[in-house]
Amino acid sequence: MRSPALRFSKSLWSYNPLPTGCVLFAPFWHPDLSGLVSKSVDLFGRTCTVSGSTPVRTSNGWDFPGVDEMIDIGNIGTNIRTLSFWINPDGNESILEEVDNTGPSIAGGSMSYGSWDDCFVDGVNTDVISAAWHHVMLTSTTSVDMSAFRLGLVNVTYFDGGFGEVAAWTVEYKVAGAKQHYQGTNERYQ
């Protein structure tokens, strides 16, 4: 008589290709993070609250029409050196707010990322971005204050487009880390 095969579900944490120094990992594409309030799958279990009048849940995460939608994650630390996110921007956009109404944005197909030293788009050191799914990794040699972290809103400007996942680290990942993270996550956004 054969015994039934045991099946173990894969931990969401195992989807993170760079676990060292990770203080936030929220794969919004996964059904476990599909509610308007969910917990990040990192060791901290941060509350991620989606708000606004018309957020749309998709197989890749969240799609925001740019009216009043955002994801409030709150204080993830004042010592962040790498931030990564998958986005599908529809045009000129404010992407996220770190603290004090400041944060990365897109204008004319170019990323602006004031507090950060380098921007990697799809694993390449560039600030050029188009209206399609892209992996963005921002790095800094010094700590960036992200004690009031919100996705989809900077000051009074809302993001129009899709968010797939977001991650943050207290270590600075450079070219090799950007390529590794892009290659380890891009299959979901093709």
Secondary structure, 3 states (H helix, E strand, C coil): CCCCCCCCCCCHHHHCCCCCCEEEEEECCCHHHCCCEEECCCCCCCEEEEECCCCEEECCEEEEECCCCEEEEECCCCCEEEEEEEEEECCCEECEECECCECCEEECCEEECCCCCEEEECCEECCECCCCCEEEEEEEEEEECCCCEEECEECCEECEEEEEEEEEECCCCCHHHHHHHHHHHHHHHC
